[in-house]
Amino acid sequence: MTSNDISEWFVIGVDDTSDNLDEVDLNTADFMRQLTLELTNTAWGLVEGITQHPLFSSPKISNDGANISYAIKLHTARSILDLEDFLVDMIRKNSCKGSDPGLAILSRHSDMPHVLAFGRRTQTELMRLDWAQTFSTESNVTLRALGAKRNGSVGSLAAAGLRAGGDVHARFIEIPGLTELNGKVSAGEIRESSQLQQLLNADDEQIDRDDIIDLGEGMPTLKPHLELEEPLVRFHQHDDDRRLWIPDPAFLR
C-alpha cells in the first residue's frame, strides 16, 4: 500500500476483552498485539504502535489490580463501517468467556477535545455507562458495548480520546520495527527501522544518528511515552562514553 492509497485515519480504543482471571485466556494487551498483526497482514493500512492508558481504579471495577485500556491508530483507505464490522467480529471471536469488551472508533470527523475530556475524567473518577454513551454521541465517535454489563465501553472510549488527544500517563507497549531491536543500536538505525523517531537528550534535542543507544532488553522493558501524538524516549549520556546513550529511568519498566 502506498501513501496515495491512505485517505483516512482512525484511533481504535479497546477494553475488557479478558476477565483477568484465567491466565490461559488472551489478555487485552495480547489481543491488541494480535489485532495489530491481523490489520497489517490483511493490508488494512499502516498501524501505529499500541498504547496503554491507566484509568481510575475502584473496587467497583472488576480488574486485576490495575484498570488499563488500550489504543492503536490506523491509517487506511477503508471506510469506518468496514472497520467496525471487522473489529466487532474479531473482538467477539477472541474475547474470553466472562469478559465485558468495549470498542471505540474515533476519526478526524470526531470532536476530539470532547472525547479527551471524557478520557481525562476517567483517570480520576468512576464514570457511568450513560455518560460514555452521551459523550460518544455528542463527539461523533463509534462506541460498541459487546459484553453483558457494557462496562468495556467506558474504558474503550477513554482510550480513544487519550490516544488521540494526548495522555502524559500513556506508554507504548509495542511499536512496529522497535520490538525486534535490543542491545546497542545506532540512533540512525532505530529511526530507519522503526516508527520511533523522537530520540531526545535532556535538552529535547535529537540524538545524532551515528551515536549509539543502549536499548537493553528492548521492549516491553523499554516504554516510550506518547507526546505530540507519537512515541518518544529521552536519554542521558553514559558516564564513561559520551556517545553512548542510556534511556532515562522514566522510560523503563
Buried (B, 14 or more C-beta within 10 A) or exposed (E): EEEEEBEBBBBBBBBBBBBBEEEEBBBBBEBBBBBBEBBBEEEBBBBBBBBBBBBBEEEEBBBEEEBBBBBBBBBBBBEBEEBBEBBBEBBEEBBBEBBBBBBBBBBEEBBBEBBBBBBBBBBEEBBEBEBBBEBBEEBBBBBBBBBEEBBBBBBBBBBBBBBBBBBEBBBBBBBBBBBEBBEEBBBBBBBEBBBBEBBBBEEEEEBBEEBBBBBEEBBBEBBBBBBEEBBBBBBEBEEEEEEBBBBBEEBEE
